[in-house]
Amino acid sequence: MENRSMVATLSLASFVGVLAMMAMNPFLPVIADDLNTSVSVVGQINTAIFIIGASLGLMLGPLADHYGLRRAILLAALLLAFGAFVTAASTGYWMLLLSRVPAGLGVMSAVSVAIASSRLPEAERRRGVGWVASAVAFSGIIGVPVLSLIAYYSNWRISFVAFGLIVLAAAGLIWRFVPEDPPIPSTRFQAGNVIKAYAPIVHHPPSIFTFLADILRGVTWFTFLIYAASYFVEGLGLTLRDFAAFMMFGGICYFIGTRFGDGRLTWISLGTLFYLSTAVMALAGAAAFSGIPGLAVTIGLLLVYGFMGGVGFPAITIMLTEISPAGRGTTMMLRTAGMAGSQALGAGIGGALLTVGGYALLGFGLFGFACLASVAVLLANRSTTPTPVEPAIGGN
């Protein structure tokens, strides 16, 4: 693949963007202790920033398309680094909350995919978008453990200083290896442009169904992530250390799965690949949470769940970039807002199912939402001609 430097840089940006959303999770107890509050109160910061991010993100997408994707991702990186340094210096709850807002926007991960889908030559586009989408897997496999290790030998504030420096390094690579944007249009960006930016999607049924499939799959995936730890302890009688080991292997399985979802399997369409992987993921999740198989089989099923989840993620990401008639920044920021909604729905619906019917009903819920995601993809008109994108610009 040519343009390797650009793809590697955008993959790093995608990794950093997702890690920013997860960075505070390992430190909730010590942060709460430092700020003289509770873990539950500090934990609500994540809820707040995702709500803010989902709301502002709908405007940031059209702004990025208007003023330039490279300019948008560089500005996002600088704000994210600044936010990390302010987080490290936080002395109170509201200061901490405001410092985390740039992380909740999700601009770096969304715009990195948008750039790859519009700047790479057509022959390299799917593979490049696949790599950028796959990079998010390393946020949990490498990113969180490294930040935790830094905190172990120092403290959580040093971890955020280190993260801020990593973001600045990513910004430098973006400046060096991502091609410059076209000149900014002479026409001013107006509030009405936001509505106009999303109008092509609203009037395009294949895009609507594809976005719906992505949201429904997200509900399945995030519900699993939210309640998997409690299932290990309460349902399987294991420890959190056992769960940490599983997450490491599960993350590896997820990443391996992403390598099959980038269109390299030329004998199967992305839509069919998404449909099949999501269906298998649904069956594996329902069986694992049913409590019927033995421990070894249950762990195996959960690893299959992770692998198939990895296959589906880049597949649906590429489908969205190819089928949406809107700008790439608009498309991916809408996707980011949808993922935030998926997390909120997954937490709420999963909690309700768990309360009513235990983990068996929760597993059935995973199965149901995954099946609905598969149906949504089948309803999408995949024969629609992919939307033309701006001409590719060399990355090296």
N, C-alpha and C positions, 0 to 999 in steps of 0.2 A: 504494500500500500504506500503510495506517495503521500505527501503531507503528513508524515508521521509525527513531526514535531507539533503541528497544530492539534492533531487528534490526542496526543499525549497531554498537551496543555489543557485542552477542553475536558479530558477525563479527570485531570487533577482538579479543575474547577468544579466539576460535578461532584467529585468526592468531598471537596471542602464544603460545598453548599449543603450537602446532606449531613455531614458531620457537625456543622454548625447547629443544626436542629437537635442533634442528639447529645451535644457536648456537655450539657448541664446534668443529664440524667444520672450519671454515676455519683454525682456529688451532692445530691439533694439533702442527705442527712447532715453533712458537714457544713453546707451553705446555710441550712436552717439553724444550725447551732451557732454559726458565726453571726447571723443576723437576729438571733434571739426570737425565732419564730418556729413554726412546725413544718414538717416535711410536706404535709398536705397543702399548706398555704403556699410554699415555694413551688410545689408541683403545679399549682394552678397557673403559674407563669407560662408554662408550655401551652396550656389551653388558650390563654389570652393572646399569645403571639401568633398562634395558628389562626385564630379568628381574625386578628388584624391583618395577617399576611394574606389570607384568602380574600379579604375585602379589598386591600390595596393592590393586590396582585392583578386584579381584573383591570385596573387602570394602568399598571406598569407595563403590561404586555404591549398595548397599542403605543405607549410612549417609547418603548424600546424599538419597535418597528419604525417609528417616525424619526427618531433621533439617531438610531444606529445601534445594532446589537453589541458591537465591540465597545462602544462608549457606555452602554448600559451595564455590561458585565464588569468593566473596569470600575465604574462608580460603585456598583454593588460590592465589589471586593474591598474597596477603600472603606465603605460604611461598615462592612462586616468586620474588618480588622479593628476599626475604631470602636465598634461595639464590644469586641472581645477584650480590648484594653480597659474599657469602662467597666465591663463585668468584673475584671480582675480587681478593680479599685472600688467596687461597690461597697457602700457602708450602710445601705438601707434597702428596703423592699422595692420602693418605687424606682430608685436608681437602677437596681438590678433588672426590673421589668423593662424599663426604657432601653437599657443596653442590649436586651435580647431581641428587640423588634427587628433589626436587620436580618437576624437569623431566621425569623419566622416568615420573611418575605419569599424565601426560596428562589431568588433571582438567579444566583450563580448556576445552580443545577439546571434550571429551566432554560436559561439563555444559552448555556453551553450546548445543549441539544439543538436549540434553534440555529445556532451558528453552524454546527456540524451538518445539519440538514440542508442548509442553504449555501454554504461556501465550499463544500467538497464536490469534486467532480462526480457525475452521476454513477460512474463505475465503482467509486469508492464510498458512495454515500451511505448505503445500508450498513456496511461493515464499520464505518466510522461512527455512525449514530449508535450502533450496537455497543461499541467499546465505551462511548461516553455514558450510555445508559447503564452499562454493566459496572462502571466504576463506583456506583453508589454502594455496591455490596461490600467494598472495602472499608466503608465508614464504620460498620459494626465489627468486621473481622480484624482490622488493623487500627483504625482511628480511635475508637473508644478505649481499647486496651492500652494504647500508647499514652493517651491523655491520663488514664487512670494510673499508669506506671509513673508518669512524671509527678502526679500528685502524691503518690505513695512515698517518693523520695524527697518531696518538698511540701507543697500544699496545693489546693485546688486553684488558687489565684495564679500560681506560676503556670499551671496547665493552660489557663486562658491566655496568658502572655505568650506562651509558646504557640498556641493556636493562632493568635493574631499575627505572629511572625510568619507562620506557614501561609496564611492568607495573603500577606504582602508579597511573599515569594511567588505565589501563584499569580498575583497581579502583574509582577515583573515579567513572568513568562507569557502571560496574555499579551502584554504590550509588545513583546518581542516576536511572537510566533503567530498571532492571529491577525489576518489582514485588516487593513484600515477600512472603515465604513465609507460608503459613498458620501458626497457632501450632504449636509442637512438640507431638507427641502425649504424653499423660500416661504412657503405658506405656513402660517402659524398653526400650532396644534391647539385645537379647541375642545371643550368638554364633549361636544356632540360627536367628535371623532371617535370617542370610546365606543359609543353605541354603533356607529357605522363600522367599526373594526370587527365587531362580533356578528353583524347582520349576515354576512355570507355563511357563517356556521349555522345560524338559526334557520336559514332557508335551505340547508343542505342536509337532508335526512341521513345519508351515509355517515356524515360527521357526527350528527347527534347520536346515532346508535353506537358509533365507535367510542365516543366520550362516555356514553352510558355504560358500555361494557367495561371501560377502564375504571369507572367509579365503583361498579358492582364488584369487580375483581378486587379493588382496593379495600372495600368493606370486608371481604373474605380474608384478605392478607393481614390487614391491621388488627382485625379481631383475633386472629391467631397469635400475632406478636404480643398483643396486650395481655392475653389470658394464658399463654403457654407456660409461663413460669409458675402460676398458681396451679395449673394442671399437674405439673411435675411434682409439686409438693403435696397437694391435696388428693389428686387423682392417682398418682403413681407411687406416692410415698417416698420420693427421692428428695435430695437436698438442692439448695440453690447452687452449690458447687457443681453438682451433677448437671444442672440446667446450664451453667456457664460453659461447661465442656461440650454439651450438646449444641449450644449456640455457635461455638467455634466450628464444629464439624458441619452444622447446618448452614452456616454462612459460606463455607467452602462449597458445599453441594449447590447452594443458590448461585454462586458465581459460576461454577461449571455449567449450570443450566443456562445462564445468560449467554454462554458461548454458542448455544444451539438456537438462540432466538433472534439472531441478527440477519437472517436471510441466507446463511451459507448453505442451508439445506435446500438447494434449488428445485428439488423434486416435489416440494410441498409449499403451498402458499402460506403467507404469514397468518392470514385469517384462519386457515385450517389448523396451523400449528398452535395458534392461540386457543382455538376451540378444544383441541385434543388435550393440550397440556393443562388447561383449566379444568376440564372434566376429570382427568386423572388426579389432579390436585384435590378436587372436591371429594372424590371417592376415598383417597388416602386420608384426608382430614376427618371425614365422617367416621371411618373405620377406627382411626387412632383414638378419637375422643369417645368412642362407644364403650370402651372398657372391656370389650370382648376378647381381643387378642392378648397374648402374653406380653410381658415387658419388652422382650427383644423385638417382637414383631411390631409393637407399638412404636418403638424408637425408629425402626426401619421405615415404617409408614410416615412418620414425621419428617424423616430425611428425604423421602420421596416427595413429600409436600413442599419442602424447601427447594428441591431441584426443579420441580415443575413450576413453582412460582418464579424461579429464575428464568425459565424458558419463556414464560408469558410476558415478562416485563419489557424486554427490548422489542419483542414482537409487536406489542400494542403501541409502544413508543414510536416505532418506525411507521406503523400504520397511520397514526395520528398525523405525523409530519407529511405523509404522502397524500392523505385523503382530504385534509382540511383545506378549504379555499381561502382561509384567512392568512394573515401574516404569520411568520414562524414564531416571533416573540409573543404575539397575541395567543396563538395556539398553545404554546407550552406554558404560558402563565395561567391560562384557563385550566390546563391540565393540572398545574400545581394547586390551584384553588380547589379543583375537584378532589385531589388527593387529601387536602386538609379536611374537606367534607367527609371523605371516606373514613378518616381516622375518628372523627367525631361520631359518625354513625356506627362504626365498628365498636367503639367504647360503649355507647348507649345500648345498642341492640344486643351486643354480646352480654352485657351485664344483665339485661332483662331475661334473655334466654337462660343464662346460668342460674338466675334466681328461681325461675319457673320450673325448669326441668333438669338442672345440673349440667355436667359436661357432655352427656349424651345428646341433649337437645342443642347445646352449643355447637357440637359437631354437625348435627343435622342442619343448623343454620348456615355453617360454612358451606355445606353441600348445596343448599338452596341458592345462596347468593352467587356461588361460582357457576351453577347451572344457568342462572339468569344472565350472567355475563356472557356465557357461551351463546345463549339465544340472541342476545343483543348483537353479537358479532355476525351471527348468521343473517340477521335482518339488515345489516349494513350492506349496501350495494358495492361490493368490492370490485365490480367491473368498471366503476367510475374512473375516468382518466385522471391520474394523479395531477395535482395542481402544479403548474410551472413555478419554479423558484428563480430567484435572481441568479445570473450566471456565476459559476464557481470562480473563486479567486484563489490562486496558489497560496499555500500555507508555509512553505519553507523559504 
